[in-house]
C-alpha cells in the first residue's frame, strides 16, 4: 500500500499528466494520490500558485481579477480537455475560482491561505475526474473530509495529533483517493496552509495516518544527488540514506525536500522514495530510519549561504555560571534564532541567519552584548556559507574530519568555524561565501572520485 505524491512539474500539462496516469495504473498499490498545483510547463511559464498570488494582490488592491481568473482556469482547461473529462468538473473549478472574488478581505487572516490552497484543491478535483475518465475508480477527497485538522496558524499550520486517527478510517477505501496537498482545516473550519514544501508535508501526513508501506514522492529528478549538479558535473546519485542524513542535507541547501516535510513519515517509520515522473523505471533515492550499507562514510556534500557569526571572547568565561544563558537571553529579547554555537573555554561563536539582521538591529544587539557581558573581544562576521559533509558512516571510520580539513587546505580555503555534533552524522564548516563552490568541489572529489 502506497501514498504517491506528485509535484507541480509532474502535473504541469496534459502530456505530463499522461505519465502520471501510467504510473498510477502500473501499480495497484498506489491507492492514495496527493497532488500539488500545476507547475511550469517550460522555463518562462508561470506556475498556477504564482497566478493565485497575483489574484490575491489584485483583490487587496480592489482591482479587476477577470483576466487572472481566466488565465488560471485555462491551465486546468488545457489539461482537462485533453481527456474525456466530465464537463461539470471544469464548471465546478471555474465556479470555485470566481468564488474567491466574493470572499471578504478585511479582518480575514485566512484569505491568503484560501486563495493559494485553491491551486491544489482544484487540481485534485481535476485529476480525480481524469482518472475516472480513464476507467479508474477514483474520487476527490477534501482535507476536511479526510480529517486533516491543523493548528490555526496561517501559512505555518501544524497537523493536530487527532488527525491521524481520522485519516486511518480511509485506509480500506476501494477507490483511488485523490487528495490536495499543501493545506488542512482548523477546528473552526478555516483553511490553513503548511509552510514551505507544503504538499510534501501533506503526503507525509497521509502516509503516516494510513500507515502505508511506502511514501513515493514523484518529482522531476532521478533522486537525490551527492552534490549540487550546478557545482559538480554529473554527481553521483544517492541510492539510500537515512532520515537524519536527509535532514542534514535539506537543512544545508538540498531543495528536494524542506527539512520539516518528512517529520510525519519519520515518526511513523515509513520509508520514502524520491522518484522521477519522467523516468519512473529509475529506482530513485530511498530514505529510511536506518541503513546497513555504511562502507562510504559520506553520502552527500551540501551548502547554504546567508549566515553571520558573532564572536565573543572573555578570559575565564568558563568560570562564569550562566554565561551562555545570559547571551542567549539577549538573543531572545531581540527575537533572534541562532543556528549553531561552537565554543571554547574562553570564547563562543553564535551563527545565525543574516536575514534576521539589519544595520540598526545589529548595532543595538552588539551594544547590548557589550554592556551585559563585558567581553574582551566582540566582533561580527558577515557573508558566511555553511558547507556540510554528511554521512552516518563517519562514526565508523577514523579520519573523515582530517580528510575534509585537508581538502579545504589544499585549495587554501580559510575555515571560520567547524562544528561536529556528538552524533557524528555531519561536519559543518563555516567559510566565506566566495569560496563555497570551491569547497563543494574539493570535498566532493575527496570522497566520491
Secondary structure by P-SEA (a helix, b strand, c coil): cbbbbbcccccccaaaaaaaaaaaaacccccbbbbccccccccccccaaaaaaaaaaaaaaccccaaaaaaaaaaaaaaaaaccccaaaaaaaaaaaaaaaacccccccaaaaaaaaaaaaaaaaaaaaaaaaaccbbbbbccccccccccccccccccccaaaaaaacccccccbbbbbccccccccbbbbbbccaaaaaaaaaaaaaacccbbbbbccccccccccccccccccccccccaaaaaaaaaacccccccccaaaaaaabbbbbbbbccccccccbbbccccccccccccccccccbbbbbbbbbcccccccaaaaaaaaaaaaacccccbbbbcccbbbbbcccccccaaaaaaaaaaaaaaccccccccccbbbbbbbbcccccccccaaaaaaaaaaaaccccccccccccccbbbbbccccaaaaaaaaaaaaccc
